[in-house]
Amino acid sequence: MSKEQLLLKIEQKRNELVEIVLKHGFTAEPTIKVSQDLDGLLNQYNTGNDQKSLSN
């Protein structure tokens, strides 16, 4: 997945998280699930950037 595609998925997941928080609250199970999904995408993005900086 390209960096641009990953950034798009992160933005979409962030928007989804905002909607779910407004609907269910911060501690609801759906909120936690989407938050964990977003964390995974952010970790994937950061790991990719770390790998690129190490290879330079």
N, CA, C and O atoms as a Maestro MAE file, in Angstrom:
{
 s_m_m2io_version
 :::
 2.0.0
}

f_m_ct {
 s_m_title
 :::
 protein
 m_atom[224] {
  # First column is atom index #
  i_m_mmod_type
  r_m_x_coord
  r_m_y_coord
  r_m_z_coord
  i_m_residue_number
  s_m_chain_name
  s_m_pdb_residue_name
  s_m_pdb_atom_name
  i_m_atomic_number
  :::
  1 25 0.850 -1.170 0.000 1 A "MET " " N  " 7
  2 3 0.000 0.000 0.000 1 A "MET " " CA " 6
  3 2 0.899 1.238 0.000 1 A "MET " " C  " 6
  4 15 1.856 1.313 0.770 1 A "MET " " O  " 8
  5 25 0.591 2.199 -0.857 2 A "SER " " N  " 7
  6 3 1.405 3.404 -0.935 2 A "SER " " CA " 6
  7 2 1.155 4.300 0.285 2 A "SER " " C  " 6
  8 15 0.162 4.154 0.998 2 A "SER " " O  " 8
  9 25 2.074 5.214 0.491 3 A "LYS " " N  " 7
  10 3 1.959 6.156 1.598 3 A "LYS " " CA " 6
  11 2 0.673 6.979 1.463 3 A "LYS " " C  " 6
  12 15 -0.008 7.232 2.457 3 A "LYS " " O  " 8
  13 25 0.344 7.390 0.252 4 A "GLU " " N  " 7
  14 3 -0.857 8.187 0.015 4 A "GLU " " CA " 6
  15 2 -2.121 7.386 0.328 4 A "GLU " " C  " 6
  16 15 -3.066 7.911 0.918 4 A "GLU " " O  " 8
  17 25 -2.134 6.127 -0.067 5 A "GLN " " N  " 7
  18 3 -3.291 5.267 0.219 5 A "GLN " " CA " 6
  19 2 -3.460 5.073 1.714 5 A "GLN " " C  " 6
  20 15 -4.578 5.100 2.229 5 A "GLN " " O  " 8
  21 25 -2.358 4.881 2.403 6 A "LEU " " N  " 7
  22 3 -2.393 4.692 3.848 6 A "LEU " " CA " 6
  23 2 -2.880 5.959 4.548 6 A "LEU " " C  " 6
  24 15 -3.662 5.881 5.495 6 A "LEU " " O  " 8
  25 25 -2.430 7.108 4.093 7 A "LEU " " N  " 7
  26 3 -2.894 8.369 4.673 7 A "LEU " " CA " 6
  27 2 -4.394 8.556 4.449 7 A "LEU " " C  " 6
  28 15 -5.091 9.063 5.329 7 A "LEU " " O  " 8
  29 25 -4.891 8.158 3.298 8 A "LEU " " N  " 7
  30 3 -6.314 8.241 3.017 8 A "LEU " " CA " 6
  31 2 -7.101 7.325 3.953 8 A "LEU " " C  " 6
  32 15 -8.138 7.724 4.482 8 A "LEU " " O  " 8
  33 25 -6.613 6.102 4.160 9 A "LYS " " N  " 7
  34 3 -7.287 5.172 5.073 9 A "LYS " " CA " 6
  35 2 -7.276 5.709 6.500 9 A "LYS " " C  " 6
  36 15 -8.253 5.549 7.232 9 A "LYS " " O  " 8
  37 25 -6.174 6.345 6.899 10 A "ILE " " N  " 7
  38 3 -6.079 6.925 8.241 10 A "ILE " " CA " 6
  39 2 -7.117 8.031 8.399 10 A "ILE " " C  " 6
  40 15 -7.803 8.099 9.419 10 A "ILE " " O  " 8
  41 25 -7.231 8.888 7.401 11 A "GLU " " N  " 7
  42 3 -8.205 9.982 7.473 11 A "GLU " " CA " 6
  43 2 -9.636 9.449 7.516 11 A "GLU " " C  " 6
  44 15 -10.465 9.968 8.263 11 A "GLU " " O  " 8
  45 25 -9.929 8.428 6.729 12 A "GLN " " N  " 7
  46 3 -11.263 7.826 6.736 12 A "GLN " " CA " 6
  47 2 -11.580 7.201 8.090 12 A "GLN " " C  " 6
  48 15 -12.683 7.359 8.612 12 A "GLN " " O  " 8
  49 25 -10.607 6.492 8.652 13 A "LYS " " N  " 7
  50 3 -10.810 5.848 9.952 13 A "LYS " " CA " 6
  51 2 -10.970 6.897 11.047 13 A "LYS " " C  " 6
  52 15 -11.757 6.709 11.975 13 A "LYS " " O  " 8
  53 25 -10.234 7.991 10.948 14 A "ARG " " N  " 7
  54 3 -10.355 9.076 11.921 14 A "ARG " " CA " 6
  55 2 -11.760 9.677 11.880 14 A "ARG " " C  " 6
  56 15 -12.364 9.937 12.921 14 A "ARG " " O  " 8
  57 25 -12.266 9.894 10.678 15 A "ASN " " N  " 7
  58 3 -13.629 10.422 10.537 15 A "ASN " " CA " 6
  59 2 -14.661 9.436 11.085 15 A "ASN " " C  " 6
  60 15 -15.629 9.835 11.732 15 A "ASN " " O  " 8
  61 25 -14.447 8.155 10.824 16 A "GLU " " N  " 7
  62 3 -15.343 7.123 11.357 16 A "GLU " " CA " 6
  63 2 -15.330 7.146 12.885 16 A "GLU " " C  " 6
  64 15 -16.375 7.019 13.523 16 A "GLU " " O  " 8
  65 25 -14.153 7.308 13.460 17 A "LEU " " N  " 7
  66 3 -14.028 7.347 14.919 17 A "LEU " " CA " 6
  67 2 -14.802 8.524 15.503 17 A "LEU " " C  " 6
  68 15 -15.487 8.371 16.514 17 A "LEU " " O  " 8
  69 25 -14.702 9.681 14.886 18 A "VAL " " N  " 7
  70 3 -15.432 10.857 15.374 18 A "VAL " " CA " 6
  71 2 -16.932 10.587 15.366 18 A "VAL " " C  " 6
  72 15 -17.625 10.899 16.334 18 A "VAL " " O  " 8
  73 25 -17.430 10.013 14.290 19 A "GLU " " N  " 7
  74 3 -18.865 9.716 14.193 19 A "GLU " " CA " 6
  75 2 -19.305 8.730 15.270 19 A "GLU " " C  " 6
  76 15 -20.363 8.900 15.877 19 A "GLU " " O  " 8
  77 25 -18.501 7.709 15.505 20 A "ILE " " N  " 7
  78 3 -18.860 6.691 16.491 20 A "ILE " " CA " 6
  79 2 -18.812 7.260 17.908 20 A "ILE " " C  " 6
  80 15 -19.659 6.931 18.738 20 A "ILE " " O  " 8
  81 25 -17.828 8.109 18.184 21 A "VAL " " N  " 7
  82 3 -17.752 8.743 19.503 21 A "VAL " " CA " 6
  83 2 -18.993 9.588 19.750 21 A "VAL " " C  " 6
  84 15 -19.563 9.554 20.841 21 A "VAL " " O  " 8
  85 25 -19.411 10.342 18.748 22 A "LEU " " N  " 7
  86 3 -20.599 11.188 18.911 22 A "LEU " " CA " 6
  87 2 -21.853 10.352 19.146 22 A "LEU " " C  " 6
  88 15 -22.757 10.764 19.873 22 A "LEU " " O  " 8
  89 25 -21.899 9.186 18.529 23 A "LYS " " N  " 7
  90 3 -23.075 8.332 18.637 23 A "LYS " " CA " 6
  91 2 -23.068 7.471 19.898 23 A "LYS " " C  " 6
  92 15 -24.104 7.309 20.542 23 A "LYS " " O  " 8
  93 25 -21.902 6.915 20.257 24 A "HIS " " N  " 7
  94 3 -21.834 5.918 21.330 24 A "HIS " " CA " 6
  95 2 -21.061 6.363 22.570 24 A "HIS " " C  " 6
  96 15 -21.214 5.759 23.632 24 A "HIS " " O  " 8
  97 25 -20.242 7.395 22.461 25 A "GLY " " N  " 7
  98 3 -19.417 7.815 23.584 25 A "GLY " " CA " 6
  99 2 -18.006 7.241 23.497 25 A "GLY " " C  " 6
  100 15 -17.708 6.393 22.656 25 A "GLY " " O  " 8
  101 25 -17.151 7.727 24.387 26 A "PHE " " N  " 7
  102 3 -15.728 7.376 24.337 26 A "PHE " " CA " 6
  103 2 -15.414 5.953 24.769 26 A "PHE " " C  " 6
  104 15 -14.444 5.368 24.286 26 A "PHE " " O  " 8
  105 25 -16.202 5.387 25.660 27 A "THR " " N  " 7
  106 3 -15.835 4.095 26.241 27 A "THR " " CA " 6
  107 2 -16.637 2.926 25.676 27 A "THR " " C  " 6
  108 15 -16.487 1.796 26.141 27 A "THR " " O  " 8
  109 25 -17.472 3.175 24.697 28 A "ALA " " N  " 7
  110 3 -18.285 2.103 24.111 28 A "ALA " " CA " 6
  111 2 -17.409 1.152 23.294 28 A "ALA " " C  " 6
  112 15 -16.370 1.544 22.763 28 A "ALA " " O  " 8
  113 25 -17.839 -0.077 23.208 29 A "GLU " " N  " 7
  114 3 -17.090 -1.112 22.492 29 A "GLU " " CA " 6
  115 2 -16.809 -0.734 21.028 29 A "GLU " " C  " 6
  116 15 -15.683 -0.918 20.566 29 A "GLU " " O  " 8
  117 25 -17.806 -0.209 20.280 30 A "PRO " " N  " 7
  118 3 -17.505 0.164 18.890 30 A "PRO " " CA " 6
  119 2 -16.430 1.255 18.790 30 A "PRO " " C  " 6
  120 15 -15.619 1.251 17.864 30 A "PRO " " O  " 8
  121 25 -16.430 2.176 19.741 31 A "THR " " N  " 7
  122 3 -15.425 3.240 19.753 31 A "THR " " CA " 6
  123 2 -14.035 2.655 19.968 31 A "THR " " C  " 6
  124 15 -13.082 3.032 19.286 31 A "THR " " O  " 8
  125 25 -13.929 1.750 20.899 32 A "ILE " " N  " 7
  126 3 -12.640 1.138 21.201 32 A "ILE " " CA " 6
  127 2 -12.125 0.347 19.993 32 A "ILE " " C  " 6
  128 15 -10.937 0.402 19.677 32 A "ILE " " O  " 8
  129 25 -13.009 -0.382 19.324 33 A "LYS " " N  " 7
  130 3 -12.618 -1.171 18.152 33 A "LYS " " CA " 6
  131 2 -12.075 -0.269 17.044 33 A "LYS " " C  " 6
  132 15 -11.015 -0.543 16.482 33 A "LYS " " O  " 8
  133 25 -12.794 0.795 16.736 34 A "VAL " " N  " 7
  134 3 -12.355 1.695 15.661 34 A "VAL " " CA " 6
  135 2 -11.066 2.411 16.066 34 A "VAL " " C  " 6
  136 15 -10.190 2.634 15.230 34 A "VAL " " O  " 8
  137 25 -10.952 2.767 17.336 35 A "SER " " N  " 7
  138 3 -9.735 3.402 17.827 35 A "SER " " CA " 6
  139 2 -8.527 2.465 17.673 35 A "SER " " C  " 6
  140 15 -7.443 2.904 17.289 35 A "SER " " O  " 8
  141 25 -8.719 1.201 17.969 36 A "GLN " " N  " 7
  142 3 -7.646 0.224 17.804 36 A "GLN " " CA " 6
  143 2 -7.282 0.048 16.327 36 A "GLN " " C  " 6
  144 15 -6.110 -0.107 15.983 36 A "GLN " " O  " 8
  145 25 -8.287 0.073 15.467 37 A "ASP " " N  " 7
  146 3 -8.030 0.001 14.028 37 A "ASP " " CA " 6
  147 2 -7.186 1.191 13.573 37 A "ASP " " C  " 6
  148 15 -6.233 1.038 12.809 37 A "ASP " " O  " 8
  149 25 -7.555 2.375 14.055 38 A "LEU " " N  " 7
  150 3 -6.804 3.584 13.716 38 A "LEU " " CA " 6
  151 2 -5.379 3.492 14.245 38 A "LEU " " C  " 6
  152 15 -4.434 3.862 13.548 38 A "LEU " " O  " 8
  153 25 -5.219 3.005 15.465 39 A "ASP " " N  " 7
  154 3 -3.875 2.820 16.029 39 A "ASP " " CA " 6
  155 2 -3.026 1.922 15.135 39 A "ASP " " C  " 6
  156 15 -1.850 2.199 14.899 39 A "ASP " " O  " 8
  157 25 -3.626 0.857 14.647 40 A "GLY " " N  " 7
  158 3 -2.902 -0.058 13.767 40 A "GLY " " CA " 6
  159 2 -2.454 0.620 12.486 40 A "GLY " " C  " 6
  160 15 -1.325 0.421 12.036 40 A "GLY " " O  " 8
  161 25 -3.332 1.421 11.896 41 A "LEU " " N  " 7
  162 3 -2.968 2.145 10.669 41 A "LEU " " CA " 6
  163 2 -1.855 3.155 10.943 41 A "LEU " " C  " 6
  164 15 -0.926 3.294 10.147 41 A "LEU " " O  " 8
  165 25 -1.952 3.854 12.068 42 A "LEU " " N  " 7
  166 3 -0.913 4.822 12.420 42 A "LEU " " CA " 6
  167 2 0.421 4.133 12.681 42 A "LEU " " C  " 6
  168 15 1.471 4.635 12.280 42 A "LEU " " O  " 8
  169 25 0.381 2.997 13.346 43 A "ASN " " N  " 7
  170 3 1.612 2.237 13.578 43 A "ASN " " CA " 6
  171 2 2.221 1.777 12.254 43 A "ASN " " C  " 6
  172 15 3.436 1.830 12.063 43 A "ASN " " O  " 8
  173 25 1.364 1.328 11.350 44 A "GLN " " N  " 7
  174 3 1.823 0.897 10.031 44 A "GLN " " CA " 6
  175 2 2.484 2.067 9.298 44 A "GLN " " C  " 6
  176 15 3.540 1.900 8.688 44 A "GLN " " O  " 8
  177 25 1.876 3.226 9.357 45 A "TYR " " N  " 7
  178 3 2.436 4.417 8.714 45 A "TYR " " CA " 6
  179 2 3.781 4.783 9.340 45 A "TYR " " C  " 6
  180 15 4.757 5.033 8.632 45 A "TYR " " O  " 8
  181 25 3.824 4.811 10.670 46 A "ASN " " N  " 7
  182 3 5.066 5.182 11.360 46 A "ASN " " CA " 6
  183 2 6.169 4.174 11.126 46 A "ASN " " C  " 6
  184 15 7.327 4.562 10.967 46 A "ASN " " O  " 8
  185 25 5.848 2.904 11.101 47 A "THR " " N  " 7
  186 3 6.851 1.875 10.850 47 A "THR " " CA " 6
  187 2 7.426 2.022 9.449 47 A "THR " " C  " 6
  188 15 8.630 1.872 9.244 47 A "THR " " O  " 8
  189 25 6.563 2.314 8.494 48 A "GLY " " N  " 7
  190 3 7.026 2.532 7.127 48 A "GLY " " CA " 6
  191 2 7.965 3.710 7.030 48 A "GLY " " C  " 6
  192 15 8.970 3.652 6.322 48 A "GLY " " O  " 8
  193 25 7.647 4.779 7.736 49 A "ASN " " N  " 7
  194 3 8.520 5.952 7.732 49 A "ASN " " CA " 6
  195 2 9.826 5.661 8.437 49 A "ASN " " C  " 6
  196 15 10.876 6.133 8.000 49 A "ASN " " O  " 8
  197 25 9.791 4.896 9.518 50 A "ASP " " N  " 7
  198 3 11.023 4.540 10.226 50 A "ASP " " CA " 6
  199 2 11.935 3.711 9.332 50 A "ASP " " C  " 6
  200 15 13.148 3.923 9.319 50 A "ASP " " O  " 8
  201 25 11.367 2.775 8.588 51 A "GLN " " N  " 7
  202 3 12.152 1.925 7.705 51 A "GLN " " CA " 6
  203 2 12.822 2.757 6.611 51 A "GLN " " C  " 6
  204 15 13.974 2.502 6.260 51 A "GLN " " O  " 8
  205 25 12.120 3.736 6.079 52 A "LYS " " N  " 7
  206 3 12.680 4.586 5.024 52 A "LYS " " CA " 6
  207 2 13.811 5.436 5.574 52 A "LYS " " C  " 6
  208 15 14.831 5.605 4.905 52 A "LYS " " O  " 8
  209 25 13.658 5.974 6.773 53 A "SER " " N  " 7
  210 3 14.703 6.822 7.332 53 A "SER " " CA " 6
  211 2 15.943 5.997 7.689 53 A "SER " " C  " 6
  212 15 17.061 6.509 7.621 53 A "SER " " O  " 8
  213 25 15.762 4.740 8.064 54 A "LEU " " N  " 7
  214 3 16.916 3.887 8.371 54 A "LEU " " CA " 6
  215 2 17.685 3.506 7.119 54 A "LEU " " C  " 6
  216 15 18.899 3.311 7.176 54 A "LEU " " O  " 8
  217 25 17.002 3.399 5.996 55 A "SER " " N  " 7
  218 3 17.678 2.976 4.766 55 A "SER " " CA " 6
  219 2 18.390 4.130 4.087 55 A "SER " " C  " 6
  220 15 19.174 3.902 3.166 55 A "SER " " O  " 8
  221 25 18.144 5.369 4.512 56 A "ASN " " N  " 7
  222 3 18.808 6.534 3.891 56 A "ASN " " CA " 6
  223 2 20.142 6.810 4.497 56 A "ASN " " C  " 6
  224 15 20.823 7.750 4.089 56 A "ASN " " O  " 8
  :::
 }
 m_bond[223] {
  # First column is bond index #
  i_m_from
  i_m_to
  i_m_order
  :::
  1 1 2 1
  2 2 3 1
  3 3 4 2
  4 3 5 1
  5 5 6 1
  6 6 7 1
  7 7 8 2
  8 7 9 1
  9 9 10 1
  10 10 11 1
  11 11 12 2
  12 11 13 1
  13 13 14 1
  14 14 15 1
  15 15 16 2
  16 15 17 1
  17 17 18 1
  18 18 19 1
  19 19 20 2
  20 19 21 1
  21 21 22 1
  22 22 23 1
  23 23 24 2
  24 23 25 1
  25 25 26 1
  26 26 27 1
  27 27 28 2
  28 27 29 1
  29 29 30 1
  30 30 31 1
  31 31 32 2
  32 31 33 1
  33 33 34 1
  34 34 35 1
  35 35 36 2
  36 35 37 1
  37 37 38 1
  38 38 39 1
  39 39 40 2
  40 39 41 1
  41 41 42 1
  42 42 43 1
  43 43 44 2
  44 43 45 1
  45 45 46 1
  46 46 47 1
  47 47 48 2
  48 47 49 1
  49 49 50 1
  50 50 51 1
  51 51 52 2
  52 51 53 1
  53 53 54 1
  54 54 55 1
  55 55 56 2
  56 55 57 1
  57 57 58 1
  58 58 59 1
  59 59 60 2
  60 59 61 1
  61 61 62 1
  62 62 63 1
  63 63 64 2
  64 63 65 1
  65 65 66 1
  66 66 67 1
  67 67 68 2
  68 67 69 1
  69 69 70 1
  70 70 71 1
  71 71 72 2
  72 71 73 1
  73 73 74 1
  74 74 75 1
  75 75 76 2
  76 75 77 1
  77 77 78 1
  78 78 79 1
  79 79 80 2
  80 79 81 1
  81 81 82 1
  82 82 83 1
  83 83 84 2
  84 83 85 1
  85 85 86 1
  86 86 87 1
  87 87 88 2
  88 87 89 1
  89 89 90 1
  90 90 91 1
  91 91 92 2
  92 91 93 1
  93 93 94 1
  94 94 95 1
  95 95 96 2
  96 95 97 1
  97 97 98 1
  98 98 99 1
  99 99 100 2
  100 99 101 1
  101 101 102 1
  102 102 103 1
  103 103 104 2
  104 103 105 1
  105 105 106 1
  106 106 107 1
  107 107 108 2
  108 107 109 1
  109 109 110 1
  110 110 111 1
  111 111 112 2
  112 111 113 1
  113 113 114 1
  114 114 115 1
  115 115 116 2
  116 115 117 1
  117 117 118 1
  118 118 119 1
  119 119 120 2
  120 119 121 1
  121 121 122 1
  122 122 123 1
  123 123 124 2
  124 123 125 1
  125 125 126 1
  126 126 127 1
  127 127 128 2
  128 127 129 1
  129 129 130 1
  130 130 131 1
  131 131 132 2
  132 131 133 1
  133 133 134 1
  134 134 135 1
  135 135 136 2
  136 135 137 1
  137 137 138 1
  138 138 139 1
  139 139 140 2
  140 139 141 1
  141 141 142 1
  142 142 143 1
  143 143 144 2
  144 143 145 1
  145 145 146 1
  146 146 147 1
  147 147 148 2
  148 147 149 1
  149 149 150 1
  150 150 151 1
  151 151 152 2
  152 151 153 1
  153 153 154 1
  154 154 155 1
  155 155 156 2
  156 155 157 1
  157 157 158 1
  158 158 159 1
  159 159 160 2
  160 159 161 1
  161 161 162 1
  162 162 163 1
  163 163 164 2
  164 163 165 1
  165 165 166 1
  166 166 167 1
  167 167 168 2
  168 167 169 1
  169 169 170 1
  170 170 171 1
  171 171 172 2
  172 171 173 1
  173 173 174 1
  174 174 175 1
  175 175 176 2
  176 175 177 1
  177 177 178 1
  178 178 179 1
  179 179 180 2
  180 179 181 1
  181 181 182 1
  182 182 183 1
  183 183 184 2
  184 183 185 1
  185 185 186 1
  186 186 187 1
  187 187 188 2
  188 187 189 1
  189 189 190 1
  190 190 191 1
  191 191 192 2
  192 191 193 1
  193 193 194 1
  194 194 195 1
  195 195 196 2
  196 195 197 1
  197 197 198 1
  198 198 199 1
  199 199 200 2
  200 199 201 1
  201 201 202 1
  202 202 203 1
  203 203 204 2
  204 203 205 1
  205 205 206 1
  206 206 207 1
  207 207 208 2
  208 207 209 1
  209 209 210 1
  210 210 211 1
  211 211 212 2
  212 211 213 1
  213 213 214 1
  214 214 215 1
  215 215 216 2
  216 215 217 1
  217 217 218 1
  218 218 219 1
  219 219 220 2
  220 219 221 1
  221 221 222 1
  222 222 223 1
  223 223 224 2
  :::
 }
}
